[in-house]
């Protein structure tokens, strides 16, 4: 069982050795990994550090997700501005 307190989105990139991730439940939380497993590991510990930093700075901490989800998808292209 994967023990995450917040949902996680892992995105594959054009580079097969690079994945990005973020949590839609935890504003400002992002990271990278070299595999899906690496992203899960980095996210688990990164979320704990991110929450600790929010508390330290006196910022609001979102409640844990009731049923956090993990979504693995291709990277969404950035919107072009011109």
Backbone as CSV, one residue per row, in Angstrom:
resi,resn,N_x,N_y,N_z,CA_x,CA_y,CA_z,C_x,C_y,C_z
1,UNK,0.846,-1.181,0.000,0.000,0.000,0.000,0.888,1.240,0.000
2,UNK,0.498,2.214,-0.785,1.234,3.475,-0.849,0.590,4.430,0.140
3,UNK,1.386,4.932,1.061,0.866,5.748,2.153,1.117,7.233,1.888
4,UNK,0.245,7.843,1.067,0.318,9.282,0.820,-0.879,9.941,1.486
5,UNK,-0.679,11.146,1.985,-1.765,11.858,2.649,-2.514,12.792,1.704
6,UNK,-1.935,13.027,0.537,-2.538,13.904,-0.469,-2.458,13.220,-1.829
7,UNK,-3.358,13.601,-2.738,-3.334,13.051,-4.090,-2.063,13.486,-4.808
8,UNK,-1.697,12.702,-5.826,-0.454,12.950,-6.546,-0.668,12.718,-8.029
9,UNK,-0.120,13.616,-8.852,-0.124,13.453,-10.301,1.329,13.323,-10.731
10,UNK,1.627,12.238,-11.435,2.967,11.999,-11.981,2.849,12.122,-13.491
11,UNK,3.731,12.926,-14.084,3.667,13.162,-15.519,4.942,12.699,-16.207
12,UNK,4.768,11.852,-17.236,5.887,11.445,-18.070,6.240,12.607,-19.001
13,UNK,7.506,12.759,-19.294,7.960,13.833,-20.182,8.534,13.227,-21.459
14,UNK,8.992,14.072,-22.365,9.627,13.596,-23.596,10.908,12.822,-23.294
15,UNK,11.545,13.139,-22.183,12.756,12.448,-21.750,12.337,11.203,-20.961
16,UNK,12.625,9.999,-21.444,12.159,8.789,-20.766,12.780,8.549,-19.384
17,UNK,13.773,9.330,-19.007,14.401,9.157,-17.692,14.025,10.281,-16.734
18,UNK,12.949,11.011,-17.035,12.574,12.163,-16.227,11.061,12.241,-16.092
19,UNK,10.574,12.305,-14.875,9.156,12.462,-14.583,8.989,13.648,-13.646
20,UNK,7.913,14.383,-13.813,7.577,15.456,-12.885,6.362,15.036,-12.074
21,UNK,6.195,15.630,-10.905,5.001,15.333,-10.118,4.567,16.552,-9.331
22,UNK,3.279,16.553,-8.963,2.715,17.615,-8.134,1.483,17.064,-7.428
23,UNK,1.037,17.785,-6.423,-0.180,17.404,-5.724,-1.240,18.478,-5.949
24,UNK,-2.392,18.104,-6.504,-3.473,19.077,-6.660,-4.081,19.482,-5.308
25,UNK,-3.792,18.716,-4.260,-4.321,19.003,-2.928,-3.410,19.894,-2.097
26,UNK,-2.148,20.015,-2.496,-1.136,20.671,-1.678,-0.449,21.745,-2.515
27,UNK,-1.007,22.944,-2.473,-0.539,24.036,-3.315,0.962,24.273,-3.159
28,UNK,1.639,24.426,-4.294,3.060,24.729,-4.297,3.966,23.519,-4.200
29,UNK,3.391,22.317,-4.100,4.205,21.117,-3.954,4.459,20.487,-5.317
30,UNK,5.720,20.402,-5.709,6.126,19.774,-6.956,7.445,19.046,-6.736
31,UNK,7.800,18.223,-7.691,9.077,17.539,-7.611,9.367,16.773,-8.887
32,UNK,10.499,16.085,-8.899,10.921,15.302,-10.055,11.459,13.958,-9.589
33,UNK,11.505,13.025,-10.523,12.079,11.709,-10.261,12.517,11.075,-11.567
34,UNK,13.263,10.006,-11.450,13.769,9.320,-12.640,12.934,8.093,-13.001
35,UNK,11.922,7.799,-12.197,10.988,6.703,-12.466,9.714,6.990,-11.674
36,UNK,8.683,6.225,-11.960,7.437,6.376,-11.198,7.706,6.065,-9.735
37,UNK,8.462,5.003,-9.483,8.779,4.620,-8.105,9.568,5.708,-7.394
38,UNK,10.501,6.320,-8.100,11.299,7.408,-7.534,10.400,8.592,-7.182
39,UNK,9.437,8.896,-8.053,8.492,9.981,-7.778,7.663,9.680,-6.527
40,UNK,7.201,8.446,-6.395,6.401,8.084,-5.215,7.217,8.239,-3.942
41,UNK,8.450,7.794,-3.966,9.321,7.910,-2.797,9.582,9.382,-2.473
42,UNK,9.967,10.154,-3.501,10.252,11.579,-3.295,9.015,12.334,-2.829
43,UNK,7.861,11.972,-3.361,6.617,12.658,-2.984,6.251,12.378,-1.532
44,UNK,6.386,11.134,-1.103,6.030,10.790,0.278,6.801,11.651,1.264
45,UNK,8.106,11.709,1.113,8.931,12.489,2.046,8.828,13.982,1.770
46,UNK,8.689,14.349,0.503,8.567,15.760,0.158,7.291,16.379,0.710
47,UNK,6.199,15.621,0.708,4.939,16.136,1.256,5.083,16.414,2.754
48,UNK,5.745,15.526,3.453,5.946,15.739,4.889,6.786,16.992,5.141
49,UNK,7.843,17.181,4.345,8.682,18.367,4.493,7.918,19.635,4.123
50,UNK,7.093,19.560,3.082,6.317,20.720,2.633,5.321,21.143,3.717
51,UNK,4.633,20.163,4.307,3.670,20.455,5.371,4.386,21.048,6.583
52,UNK,5.543,20.503,6.928,6.312,21.041,8.062,6.711,22.488,7.807
53,UNK,7.096,22.802,6.577,7.474,24.173,6.225,6.271,25.111,6.309
54,UNK,5.108,24.657,5.825,3.900,25.485,5.928,3.597,25.805,7.387
55,UNK,3.686,24.783,8.255,3.422,24.989,9.684,4.431,25.949,10.290
56,UNK,5.695,25.774,9.931,6.765,26.627,10.464,6.541,28.088,10.091
57,UNK,6.008,28.312,8.895,5.782,29.677,8.423,4.405,30.204,8.817
58,UNK,3.644,29.422,9.551,2.329,29.862,9.995,1.294,29.921,8.885
59,UNK,1.510,29.160,7.824,0.574,29.134,6.703,-0.424,27.992,6.886
60,UNK,-1.589,28.102,6.251,-2.590,27.043,6.405,-2.122,25.727,5.770
61,UNK,-2.457,24.634,6.420,-2.129,23.302,5.923,-3.432,22.620,5.522
62,UNK,-3.542,22.179,4.261,-4.767,21.504,3.837,-4.989,20.209,4.618
63,UNK,-6.261,19.865,4.812,-6.591,18.594,5.456,-6.148,17.448,4.544
64,UNK,-5.821,16.325,5.145,-5.449,15.146,4.363,-6.610,14.741,3.484
65,UNK,-6.307,14.242,2.309,-7.343,13.751,1.403,-7.977,12.500,2.004
66,UNK,-9.282,12.408,1.922,-9.995,11.239,2.464,-9.570,9.965,1.724
67,UNK,-9.478,10.052,0.406,-9.073,8.918,-0.418,-8.108,9.437,-1.485
68,UNK,-6.844,9.672,-1.110,-5.899,10.230,-2.081,-5.725,9.318,-3.285
69,UNK,-5.593,9.943,-4.439,-5.429,9.207,-5.694,-4.056,9.500,-6.283
70,UNK,-3.551,8.544,-7.022,-2.314,8.718,-7.772,-2.671,8.572,-9.240
71,UNK,-2.362,9.601,-10.025,-2.644,9.595,-11.457,-1.304,9.664,-12.175
72,UNK,-1.119,8.758,-13.143,0.086,8.778,-13.963,-0.364,9.091,-15.381
73,UNK,0.203,10.152,-15.942,-0.245,10.608,-17.256,0.919,11.224,-18.014
74,UNK,0.687,11.493,-19.291,1.660,12.247,-20.066,1.613,13.706,-19.631
75,UNK,2.731,14.366,-19.743,2.814,15.776,-19.369,1.856,16.589,-20.233
76,UNK,1.104,17.474,-19.576,0.203,18.339,-20.313,0.997,19.500,-20.901
77,UNK,0.801,19.796,-22.181,1.551,20.905,-22.780,1.164,22.242,-22.136
78,UNK,2.137,23.124,-22.022,1.883,24.448,-21.480,1.096,25.273,-22.484
79,UNK,0.212,26.117,-21.989,-0.558,26.993,-22.863,0.393,28.026,-23.468
80,UNK,0.233,28.263,-24.736,1.086,29.257,-25.413,0.524,30.649,-25.193
81,UNK,1.421,31.569,-24.882,1.004,32.958,-24.718,1.679,33.791,-25.789
82,UNK,0.878,34.458,-26.569,1.450,35.297,-27.633,0.482,36.363,-28.044
